[in-house]
């Protein structure tokens, strides 16, 4: 309208809108660039608006263990109980697994490939993961049938499970894992068990017990022999991948990217504090952290409304 300014103040956007925008940026940009733009943006990234979904899987593959622990503690604290999805690779101890479970009240999707969790701790904390609908425990060599049974008994809404293994795990048989799945996870719609040493009988038990299965990944399960006519007649809605590996994982991302089927378009945050993590330590946390990824693309940012005095810590040029 006439008389109104043609410019809109981005710093006046509501925090949940900013969170939707910032989720398209890299982890490094959200943590080290956005807070220095203006106070309202800095406040948005320290609250739960950006951390309803935390995906640091790629970053965690390259970082140091101590950096991973501190990053998880900080981001989960920022989510303030609203965490819906968490993806992290190489969790290296039971302590952090327990910390995640203690903050999993709203968690629906949990990806923990290559984690070092144990059967005993998984049995202890499985009850806190009751809201989980999708779980990825691929390449977690320290857990087995005991952990899967505990998860199945406590996670009654579980619809997707990734339990892929490396071809050279060295385990003699994994029928006990298949039996634990068939006995406790009847609502599964998607199951990935690539490179397990399974028998045909254990797979048939899964098929009979998990009647809602739509996709079953058996690539690399060389001892499984299924009759195509029988499967098509008995389970017409089921797609089985494998046992032969024909595509060299060209579509692996598609096959593994199951979600719980619901996108949270509305931001429903639980009331509560930020937790015990001290955000004043953020700068110390970031020092050297990004070096774990190798040489990162240089950032050239110029701010015209002022910038904190220590901008040079990150190698950014001063404001003109």
C-alpha positions as CSV (number, residue, x, y, z in Angstrom):
1,X,0.0,0.0,0.0
2,X,1.0,3.6,-0.5
3,X,3.2,4.9,2.2
4,X,4.4,1.5,3.3
5,X,8.1,0.6,3.1
6,X,9.0,-1.8,0.2
7,X,11.4,-3.6,2.5
8,X,10.4,-6.3,5.0
9,X,12.4,-6.9,8.2
10,X,13.7,-10.5,8.1
11,X,14.6,-10.2,11.7
12,X,10.9,-9.9,12.6
13,X,9.9,-13.3,11.2
14,X,8.4,-15.6,13.9
15,X,10.9,-18.2,15.2
16,X,9.1,-21.3,13.8
17,X,9.2,-19.7,10.3
18,X,12.9,-19.1,10.7
19,X,13.4,-22.7,11.8
20,X,11.8,-23.9,8.6
21,X,14.1,-21.7,6.6
22,X,17.3,-22.6,8.5
23,X,16.7,-26.3,8.2
24,X,17.9,-26.0,4.5
25,X,21.3,-24.8,5.6
26,X,24.3,-26.8,6.6
27,X,25.0,-27.6,10.2
28,X,28.0,-25.4,10.2
29,X,26.1,-22.4,8.8
30,X,23.3,-22.8,11.3
31,X,25.7,-22.9,14.3
32,X,28.3,-20.4,13.3
33,X,26.9,-18.0,10.7
34,X,23.2,-17.5,11.5
35,X,23.8,-16.5,15.2
36,X,25.9,-13.6,14.0
37,X,23.4,-12.1,11.6
38,X,21.1,-10.5,14.2
39,X,19.8,-11.1,17.7
40,X,16.5,-12.6,16.6
41,X,18.1,-15.1,14.3
42,X,20.6,-16.0,17.0
43,X,17.8,-16.6,19.5
44,X,16.0,-18.8,16.9
45,X,18.9,-21.2,16.5
46,X,19.4,-21.5,20.3
47,X,15.8,-22.5,20.8
48,X,13.9,-25.6,19.6
49,X,12.7,-24.2,16.3
50,X,15.7,-25.5,14.4
51,X,16.2,-28.8,16.2
52,X,12.9,-30.7,15.9
53,X,14.9,-32.8,13.4
54,X,18.6,-33.3,14.0
55,X,20.6,-34.9,11.1
56,X,24.3,-34.9,11.7
57,X,24.9,-38.3,10.2
58,X,27.4,-37.2,7.5
59,X,29.2,-34.8,9.9
60,X,29.5,-37.5,12.6
61,X,31.3,-39.9,10.3
62,X,34.3,-37.6,10.2
63,X,34.4,-35.9,13.6
64,X,36.3,-36.7,16.8
65,X,34.4,-38.7,19.4
66,X,34.6,-35.9,22.0
67,X,33.2,-33.4,19.5
68,X,30.3,-35.7,18.7
69,X,29.3,-36.1,22.4
70,X,29.3,-32.3,23.0
71,X,27.4,-31.6,19.8
72,X,24.7,-34.1,20.7
73,X,24.4,-32.7,24.2
74,X,24.1,-29.2,22.9
75,X,21.6,-29.8,20.1
76,X,19.4,-32.2,22.0
77,X,19.3,-29.7,24.9
78,X,18.2,-27.0,22.4
79,X,15.4,-29.2,21.2
80,X,13.7,-28.8,24.6
81,X,11.8,-32.0,24.4
82,X,10.5,-31.4,20.9
83,X,13.0,-33.8,19.1
84,X,11.2,-35.8,16.5
85,X,14.1,-37.2,14.4
86,X,17.7,-37.9,15.1
87,X,20.3,-39.2,12.7
88,X,23.9,-39.8,13.9
89,X,26.6,-42.3,12.9
90,X,29.2,-43.9,15.1
91,X,27.8,-43.4,18.5
92,X,30.7,-44.7,20.5
93,X,29.4,-45.5,24.0
94,X,26.4,-46.5,26.0
95,X,26.4,-43.2,27.9
96,X,25.3,-41.1,24.9
97,X,22.8,-43.7,23.9
98,X,21.3,-43.4,27.4
99,X,21.3,-39.6,27.1
100,X,19.4,-39.8,23.8
101,X,16.8,-42.2,25.3
102,X,16.3,-39.8,28.3
103,X,15.3,-37.1,25.8
104,X,13.3,-39.3,23.5
105,X,9.8,-38.5,24.6
106,X,8.8,-37.1,21.2
107,X,11.3,-39.1,19.1
108,X,9.7,-41.0,16.2
109,X,12.7,-41.6,13.9
110,X,16.1,-42.7,15.2
111,X,19.1,-43.6,13.0
112,X,22.1,-44.8,14.8
113,X,24.2,-46.8,12.2
114,X,27.7,-48.0,13.3
115,X,26.9,-47.4,16.9
116,X,28.7,-49.1,19.8
117,X,25.7,-49.6,22.0
118,X,25.4,-52.8,24.0
119,X,22.7,-55.4,24.5
120,X,22.5,-54.8,28.3
121,X,22.0,-51.0,28.1
122,X,19.6,-51.3,25.2
123,X,17.5,-53.6,27.4
124,X,17.5,-51.0,30.2
125,X,16.5,-48.0,28.1
126,X,14.2,-49.5,25.5
127,X,11.2,-48.5,27.4
128,X,12.1,-44.8,26.9
129,X,11.9,-45.3,23.1
130,X,8.3,-46.3,23.0
131,X,7.3,-43.6,20.6
132,X,9.7,-44.8,17.9
133,X,8.2,-45.7,14.5
134,X,11.5,-46.1,12.6
135,X,14.8,-47.3,13.8
136,X,18.2,-47.8,12.1
137,X,20.7,-50.1,13.9
138,X,22.7,-51.1,10.8
139,X,26.3,-52.1,11.4
140,X,25.9,-52.0,15.2
141,X,28.0,-55.1,16.0
142,X,27.7,-55.0,19.7
143,X,24.0,-55.6,19.9
144,X,22.0,-58.7,18.9
145,X,18.8,-60.6,19.5
146,X,18.5,-59.5,23.1
147,X,18.5,-55.8,22.1
148,X,16.1,-56.4,19.3
149,X,13.7,-58.3,21.5
150,X,13.7,-55.5,24.1
151,X,13.0,-52.9,21.4
152,X,10.2,-55.0,19.9
153,X,8.5,-55.4,23.3
154,X,8.7,-51.7,24.1
155,X,8.3,-50.0,20.7
156,X,4.8,-51.1,19.9
157,X,4.5,-48.6,17.0
158,X,7.6,-49.7,15.2
159,X,7.0,-49.8,11.4
160,X,10.5,-49.7,10.0
161,X,13.7,-51.4,11.0
162,X,17.1,-51.2,9.3
163,X,19.5,-53.9,10.6
164,X,21.9,-54.2,7.7
165,X,25.3,-55.7,8.3
166,X,28.7,-55.6,6.7
167,X,29.5,-58.7,4.6
168,X,32.5,-59.5,6.9
169,X,30.9,-59.4,10.3
170,X,32.1,-62.9,11.0
171,X,28.9,-64.0,12.9
172,X,28.1,-67.7,12.4
173,X,24.3,-67.3,12.3
174,X,21.8,-64.5,12.9
175,X,18.6,-66.5,13.0
176,X,18.2,-65.5,16.6
177,X,17.8,-61.9,15.5
178,X,15.2,-62.9,12.9
179,X,13.3,-64.8,15.5
180,X,13.3,-61.9,17.9
181,X,11.9,-59.6,15.1
182,X,9.2,-62.1,14.1
183,X,8.2,-62.5,17.8
184,X,8.0,-58.9,18.8
185,X,7.5,-56.6,15.8
186,X,4.2,-57.6,14.1
187,X,3.6,-54.0,12.7
188,X,6.7,-53.8,10.6
189,X,6.1,-52.5,7.1
190,X,9.7,-52.3,6.1
191,X,12.6,-54.5,7.2
192,X,16.2,-54.3,6.0
193,X,18.5,-57.2,6.9
194,X,21.1,-57.2,4.2
195,X,24.2,-59.4,4.6
196,X,22.7,-61.4,7.5
197,X,23.5,-65.1,7.8
198,X,19.8,-66.2,7.8
199,X,18.0,-69.5,7.0
200,X,15.0,-69.7,4.8
201,X,12.9,-70.9,7.7
202,X,13.7,-67.8,9.8
203,X,12.7,-65.5,6.9
204,X,9.4,-67.4,6.4
205,X,8.7,-67.0,10.1
206,X,9.1,-63.2,9.7
207,X,6.8,-63.2,6.7
208,X,4.1,-65.1,8.6
209,X,4.4,-63.0,11.7
210,X,4.8,-59.5,10.1
211,X,1.8,-59.6,7.8
212,X,2.0,-55.9,7.0
213,X,5.4,-56.0,5.5
214,X,5.7,-54.1,2.2
215,X,9.5,-54.2,1.6
216,X,12.0,-56.8,2.8
217,X,15.7,-56.3,2.0
218,X,17.6,-59.6,2.0
219,X,20.5,-58.6,-0.3
220,X,23.5,-60.7,0.5
221,X,21.6,-63.3,2.6
222,X,22.9,-66.1,0.4
223,X,21.4,-69.0,2.2
224,X,17.8,-67.8,1.8
225,X,15.9,-69.7,-0.9
226,X,12.4,-68.4,-1.6
227,X,10.0,-69.6,-4.3
228,X,8.8,-66.7,-6.3
229,X,5.4,-68.2,-7.1
230,X,4.8,-69.0,-3.4
231,X,5.8,-65.5,-2.3
232,X,3.7,-63.7,-5.0
233,X,0.6,-65.9,-4.1
234,X,1.0,-65.7,-0.4
235,X,2.2,-62.1,0.0
236,X,1.1,-60.2,-3.1
237,X,1.9,-56.7,-1.6
238,X,5.4,-57.6,-0.6
239,X,8.6,-56.5,-2.5
240,X,11.7,-58.5,-1.7
241,X,15.2,-57.3,-2.6
242,X,17.9,-59.9,-2.9
243,X,19.4,-62.3,-2.0
244,X,21.4,-61.5,-5.1
245,X,23.1,-58.1,-5.2
246,X,22.5,-56.8,-8.7
247,X,22.6,-53.1,-8.4
248,X,25.8,-52.5,-6.2
249,X,23.6,-50.2,-4.0
250,X,22.8,-47.7,-6.8
251,X,19.4,-47.3,-5.2
252,X,20.6,-47.9,-1.6
253,X,19.6,-44.4,-0.4
254,X,16.1,-44.9,-1.8
255,X,15.8,-48.3,-0.1
256,X,17.0,-47.1,3.2
257,X,15.2,-43.8,3.4
258,X,12.0,-45.0,5.0
259,X,10.3,-42.4,7.1
260,X,7.5,-42.7,9.7
261,X,5.0,-41.4,7.0
262,X,4.2,-38.1,8.7
263,X,5.8,-34.7,8.1
264,X,5.4,-32.3,11.0
265,X,4.2,-29.2,9.3
266,X,3.1,-27.6,12.6
267,X,5.7,-26.8,15.2
268,X,4.4,-28.3,18.5
269,X,7.0,-27.5,21.1
270,X,6.9,-28.7,24.7
271,X,7.4,-26.2,27.4
272,X,10.6,-26.5,29.3
273,X,14.1,-25.2,29.8
274,X,17.1,-25.5,27.7
275,X,18.6,-28.2,29.8
276,X,21.9,-28.1,31.6
277,X,24.1,-27.5,28.6
278,X,25.9,-24.1,28.7
279,X,25.6,-22.3,25.4
280,X,28.4,-19.9,26.5
281,X,30.8,-22.8,25.7
282,X,29.7,-22.9,22.0
283,X,32.7,-21.0,20.7
284,X,35.0,-23.4,22.5
285,X,33.0,-26.3,21.1
286,X,33.4,-25.1,17.5
287,X,37.1,-24.5,17.7
288,X,38.7,-27.1,15.5
289,X,35.4,-29.0,15.1
290,X,35.0,-28.3,11.4
291,X,38.6,-29.3,10.7
292,X,37.4,-32.9,11.2
293,X,35.7,-32.7,7.8
294,X,38.8,-31.7,5.9
295,X,39.0,-28.4,4.1
296,X,35.6,-26.8,4.0
297,X,34.4,-24.3,1.4
298,X,35.5,-20.8,2.5
299,X,32.8,-18.5,3.6
300,X,32.8,-14.9,2.7
301,X,30.1,-13.0,4.7
302,X,29.7,-9.3,5.2
303,X,27.4,-7.9,7.7
304,X,26.2,-4.3,7.4
305,X,24.4,-3.9,10.7
306,X,27.4,-4.8,13.0
307,X,29.1,-8.0,13.9
308,X,30.6,-9.4,17.1
309,X,34.3,-8.5,17.6
310,X,35.6,-12.0,17.4
311,X,34.4,-12.7,13.9
312,X,38.0,-13.2,12.8
313,X,38.0,-16.5,14.8
314,X,36.2,-18.1,11.9
315,X,38.2,-16.4,9.2
316,X,35.5,-14.1,8.0
317,X,36.3,-10.7,6.7
318,X,35.2,-7.6,8.8
319,X,32.2,-5.5,7.9
320,X,33.0,-2.8,5.3
